Amino acid sequence: MKRFTKILLSAFLVLSIHMVVKAQQGGFALKFDGTNDYVDAGTPVVTQIANNLSITVWIKPSASTGWRDILTNQWKYLQSGLILAINGATGQLHYAATGTNINYIGRDPASNTLDGKWHHVALTLENGVFKTYLDGTLIDTYNSGLTEIKYT
């Protein structure tokens, strides 16, 4: 078992290094300048995850005004979907969702990401409980009562 684990870990490291090198060469990376940039993956049913989910992103925000979307999934305020955003002035994370049984939930976990460094953000939803992680540390747990995210 140990040998298999070492081989698997080695393969992962080689693959990771290859992807980083290719990204730095412009092969697989996306560059955003902060003005009207986004990726539109369409609205296939596969993206409509209704209950248990995990979202992870790497961010390196700079100060700006207003709220900046990090990830949205068919978000229509008070109507449908899910959003993960950041307050451009404070660096505070924000998420919100509309459910089939709840009109709207929104949460602003205590956080500051405006320090010029890259941050790993993870948001999970399991059985109505949202958990927010920043750089691997759990920063917020919220029992929303949400049973299913609504998409229209």
Residue frames as qw, qx, qy, qz and C-alpha x, y, z in Angstrom:
[[0.000, 0.885, 0.465, 0.000, 0.00, 0.00, 0.00],
 [0.313, -0.773, 0.096, 0.544, 2.83, 2.41, 0.84],
 [0.388, -0.117, 0.591, 0.698, 4.42, 1.84, -2.58],
 [0.178, 0.627, 0.672, 0.353, 1.11, 2.49, -4.34],
 [0.161, -0.919, -0.274, 0.234, 0.66, 5.72, -2.33],
 [0.375, -0.578, 0.314, 0.653, 4.17, 6.90, -3.24],
 [0.332, 0.172, 0.688, 0.622, 3.60, 6.14, -6.93],
 [0.051, 0.792, 0.586, 0.164, 0.24, 7.92, -6.89],
 [0.261, -0.873, -0.078, 0.405, 1.74, 10.93, -5.08],
 [0.408, -0.334, 0.479, 0.702, 4.66, 11.03, -7.54],
 [0.258, 0.435, 0.697, 0.509, 2.29, 10.92, -10.51],
 [0.074, -0.899, -0.428, 0.062, 0.24, 13.74, -8.98],
 [0.343, -0.739, 0.133, 0.564, 3.33, 15.89, -8.42],
 [0.375, -0.056, 0.609, 0.697, 4.55, 15.35, -11.98],
 [0.131, 0.653, 0.660, 0.347, 1.12, 16.19, -13.38],
 [0.199, -0.905, -0.274, 0.258, 0.88, 19.29, -11.15],
 [0.376, -0.546, 0.310, 0.681, 4.31, 20.54, -12.17],
 [0.320, 0.219, 0.684, 0.618, 3.49, 19.96, -15.83],
 [0.031, 0.801, 0.573, 0.169, 0.24, 21.92, -15.54],
 [0.281, -0.847, -0.073, 0.446, 1.95, 24.82, -13.73],
 [0.382, -0.304, 0.486, 0.725, 4.66, 25.03, -16.38],
 [0.215, 0.438, 0.704, 0.516, 2.11, 24.90, -19.20],
 [0.086, -0.884, -0.452, 0.080, -0.02, 27.56, -17.49],
 [0.317, -0.730, 0.124, 0.592, 2.98, 29.87, -17.15],
 [0.305, -0.099, 0.627, 0.710, 3.70, 29.37, -20.84],
 [0.385, 0.258, -0.075, -0.883, 0.15, 30.46, -21.66],
 [0.218, 0.007, -0.911, -0.349, -1.18, 27.02, -22.52],
 [0.355, -0.448, -0.816, -0.081, -3.97, 26.56, -19.98],
 [0.205, -0.384, -0.478, 0.763, -4.34, 29.75, -17.95],
 [0.065, 0.813, 0.468, 0.341, -6.95, 32.47, -18.07],
 [0.343, -0.096, -0.223, 0.907, -5.91, 36.04, -17.33],
 [0.071, -0.830, -0.541, -0.117, -8.42, 38.56, -16.07],
 [0.319, 0.311, -0.112, 0.888, -7.71, 42.28, -15.97],
 [0.083, -0.364, -0.626, 0.685, -10.63, 43.05, -13.65],
 [0.317, 0.340, -0.030, -0.885, -12.84, 44.75, -16.22],
 [0.769, 0.277, -0.028, -0.575, -15.89, 42.81, -17.44],
 [0.296, 0.374, -0.873, -0.102, -14.04, 39.46, -17.37],
 [0.719, -0.119, 0.514, -0.452, -15.85, 36.18, -16.86],
 [0.056, 0.128, -0.942, -0.306, -16.17, 32.62, -18.09],
 [0.699, 0.082, 0.100, -0.703, -19.63, 31.57, -19.27],
 [0.148, -0.153, 0.975, 0.057, -20.09, 27.81, -18.96],
 [0.416, -0.206, -0.635, -0.618, -23.68, 28.00, -20.18],
 [0.551, -0.254, 0.392, -0.691, -26.57, 26.56, -18.19],
 [0.575, 0.052, -0.791, -0.203, -26.38, 22.80, -18.57],
 [0.775, -0.505, -0.194, -0.326, -28.32, 20.79, -16.02],
 [0.820, -0.037, -0.394, 0.413, -25.04, 19.33, -14.71],
 [0.253, 0.309, -0.308, 0.864, -24.17, 22.76, -13.21],
 [0.505, -0.503, -0.087, -0.696, -27.45, 22.90, -11.30],
 [0.441, -0.027, -0.814, 0.376, -26.22, 21.21, -8.14],
 [0.424, -0.633, -0.332, -0.556, -29.16, 21.50, -5.81],
 [0.710, -0.690, -0.054, -0.127, -27.98, 20.36, -2.38],
 [0.740, -0.532, 0.236, 0.338, -24.63, 18.87, -1.31],
 [0.628, 0.718, -0.011, 0.301, -21.79, 20.72, -3.06],
 [0.595, -0.551, 0.094, 0.578, -18.24, 22.02, -2.73],
 [0.453, 0.859, 0.047, 0.233, -16.82, 25.05, -4.50],
 [0.643, -0.517, 0.102, 0.556, -13.13, 25.93, -4.36],
 [0.459, 0.839, 0.068, 0.283, -11.37, 28.90, -5.92],
 [0.601, -0.234, -0.070, 0.761, -8.05, 30.68, -5.71],
 [0.123, 0.934, 0.267, 0.203, -8.32, 34.47, -5.49],
 [0.513, -0.196, -0.098, 0.830, -5.92, 37.41, -5.27],
 [0.101, 0.868, 0.453, 0.175, -8.22, 40.40, -5.13],
 [0.323, 0.105, -0.115, 0.934, -7.20, 44.03, -5.19],
 [0.062, 0.493, 0.497, -0.711, -9.12, 46.87, -3.58],
 [0.021, -0.287, -0.570, -0.770, -12.06, 48.19, -5.57],
 [0.386, -0.021, 0.279, -0.879, -15.52, 49.57, -5.00],
 [0.780, 0.044, -0.089, -0.619, -18.64, 47.50, -4.53],
 [0.808, -0.145, 0.558, -0.120, -19.18, 43.77, -4.61],
 [0.307, 0.530, -0.690, -0.385, -17.21, 41.59, -7.03],
 [0.953, 0.024, 0.067, -0.295, -18.58, 38.22, -8.13],
 [0.252, -0.500, 0.818, 0.134, -16.19, 35.30, -7.79],
 [0.035, -0.068, -0.954, -0.291, -18.60, 32.60, -8.93],
 [0.548, 0.152, 0.255, -0.782, -22.27, 32.65, -9.78],
 [0.070, 0.102, 0.963, 0.241, -24.58, 29.86, -10.83],
 [0.138, -0.542, -0.668, -0.492, -27.77, 31.18, -12.41],
 [0.220, -0.381, -0.519, 0.733, -27.92, 33.87, -9.70],
 [0.126, -0.570, -0.365, -0.725, -31.00, 36.07, -9.80],
 [0.012, -0.159, 0.555, -0.816, -31.42, 38.01, -6.57],
 [0.477, 0.067, 0.542, -0.689, -34.33, 36.60, -4.54],
 [0.779, 0.311, -0.148, -0.523, -35.25, 34.29, -7.43],
 [0.996, 0.082, -0.022, 0.019, -32.71, 31.53, -8.04],
 [0.707, 0.527, -0.327, 0.341, -29.17, 30.23, -7.86],
 [0.760, -0.518, -0.072, 0.385, -26.00, 30.64, -5.85],
 [0.347, 0.852, -0.161, 0.358, -23.33, 33.34, -5.64],
 [0.730, -0.427, -0.095, 0.525, -19.89, 33.63, -4.04],
 [0.282, 0.856, 0.063, 0.428, -18.60, 37.20, -4.01],
 [0.589, -0.227, -0.283, 0.722, -16.20, 39.57, -2.28],
 [0.052, -0.967, -0.205, 0.143, -16.59, 43.09, -0.98],
 [0.661, 0.535, -0.035, 0.525, -14.02, 45.02, -3.01],
 [0.075, -0.834, 0.199, -0.509, -13.53, 47.66, -0.31],
 [0.586, -0.615, 0.421, -0.317, -13.03, 45.33, 2.68],
 [0.282, 0.388, -0.875, -0.065, -12.01, 41.97, 1.19],
 [0.506, -0.049, 0.699, -0.504, -14.85, 40.27, 3.04],
 [0.063, -0.059, -0.925, -0.371, -16.30, 37.13, 1.46],
 [0.547, 0.160, 0.283, -0.771, -20.04, 36.81, 0.84],
 [0.063, -0.071, -0.928, -0.361, -22.27, 33.99, -0.34],
 [0.521, 0.177, 0.298, -0.781, -25.97, 33.79, -0.97],
 [0.032, -0.083, -0.940, -0.328, -28.47, 31.28, -2.29],
 [0.603, -0.006, 0.029, -0.797, -32.15, 31.00, -3.04],
 [0.139, -0.077, 0.984, -0.080, -33.82, 27.75, -2.09],
 [0.339, -0.305, -0.741, -0.493, -36.92, 25.81, -2.94],
 [0.480, -0.602, -0.629, 0.105, -37.99, 26.08, 0.71],
 [0.355, -0.665, -0.173, 0.634, -36.34, 29.42, 1.64],
 [0.381, 0.909, 0.166, -0.021, -36.58, 32.67, -0.30],
 [0.428, 0.762, -0.306, 0.378, -33.03, 33.86, 0.38],
 [0.754, -0.586, -0.021, 0.295, -30.04, 33.23, 2.63],
 [0.452, 0.767, -0.216, 0.401, -26.98, 35.43, 2.68],
 [0.777, -0.567, -0.040, 0.270, -23.88, 35.36, 4.82],
 [0.325, 0.849, -0.295, 0.295, -20.72, 37.46, 5.23],
 [0.877, -0.310, -0.192, 0.312, -18.06, 35.39, 7.02],
 [0.268, -0.916, 0.213, 0.209, -15.42, 37.47, 8.81],
 [0.823, 0.100, 0.295, 0.475, -12.49, 37.61, 6.40],
 [0.105, 0.908, -0.174, -0.366, -10.01, 39.97, 4.79],
 [0.849, 0.167, 0.374, 0.333, -8.35, 38.94, 1.56],
 [0.363, 0.913, 0.010, 0.186, -6.91, 42.31, 0.50],
 [0.567, -0.721, 0.309, 0.249, -3.33, 41.62, 1.55],
 [0.317, 0.743, -0.507, -0.300, -1.79, 41.11, -1.89],
 [0.221, -0.292, 0.930, 0.021, -1.52, 37.33, -1.43],
 [0.522, -0.042, -0.704, -0.479, -3.26, 34.40, -3.10],
 [0.453, -0.142, 0.638, -0.606, -6.02, 32.83, -0.99],
 [0.241, -0.111, -0.924, -0.275, -7.78, 29.49, -1.30],
 [0.488, -0.033, 0.291, -0.822, -11.51, 29.80, -0.65],
 [0.210, -0.132, -0.949, -0.195, -13.80, 26.80, -0.23],
 [0.527, -0.064, 0.215, -0.819, -17.55, 26.84, 0.28],
 [0.160, -0.072, -0.978, -0.109, -19.42, 23.64, 1.07],
 [0.614, -0.136, 0.085, -0.773, -23.10, 22.89, 1.51],
 [0.342, 0.003, -0.940, -0.015, -24.16, 19.66, 3.14],
 [0.303, -0.527, -0.790, 0.080, -27.64, 18.96, 4.50],
 [0.133, -0.909, -0.323, -0.229, -28.40, 22.68, 4.72],
 [0.552, -0.742, 0.062, 0.376, -25.14, 23.58, 6.50],
 [0.522, 0.796, -0.137, 0.272, -22.80, 26.00, 4.72],
 [0.706, -0.548, 0.101, 0.437, -19.13, 25.98, 5.72],
 [0.409, 0.891, -0.133, 0.144, -16.63, 28.56, 4.55],
 [0.821, -0.318, 0.105, 0.462, -12.89, 27.93, 4.55],
 [0.270, 0.941, -0.196, 0.051, -10.13, 30.45, 3.95],
 [0.278, 0.659, -0.680, 0.162, -6.64, 29.06, 3.33],
 [0.559, 0.025, -0.824, 0.088, -7.67, 25.72, 4.81],
 [0.046, -0.082, -0.680, 0.728, -9.12, 27.19, 8.02],
 [0.135, -0.633, -0.741, -0.181, -12.83, 26.94, 8.77],
 [0.098, 0.084, -0.180, 0.975, -13.98, 30.54, 9.26],
 [0.491, 0.008, 0.143, -0.859, -17.75, 30.13, 9.32],
 [0.045, -0.206, -0.973, -0.092, -20.46, 27.50, 9.78],
 [0.390, 0.088, 0.111, -0.910, -24.08, 28.38, 9.10],
 [0.200, 0.283, 0.938, -0.026, -27.09, 26.08, 9.41],
 [0.171, 0.064, -0.265, -0.947, -29.28, 27.69, 6.78],
 [0.544, 0.289, 0.630, -0.473, -32.17, 25.24, 6.74],
 [0.485, 0.518, -0.389, -0.588, -31.88, 25.26, 2.95],
 [0.804, 0.001, 0.587, -0.091, -32.94, 21.90, 1.55],
 [0.659, 0.315, 0.525, 0.437, -32.29, 22.57, -2.12],
 [0.089, -0.409, 0.193, 0.888, -30.97, 25.44, -4.26],
 [0.535, 0.646, 0.496, -0.225, -33.65, 26.66, -6.64],
 [0.227, -0.203, 0.523, 0.796, -32.89, 27.23, -10.32],
 [0.496, 0.635, 0.417, -0.421, -35.33, 28.89, -12.70]]
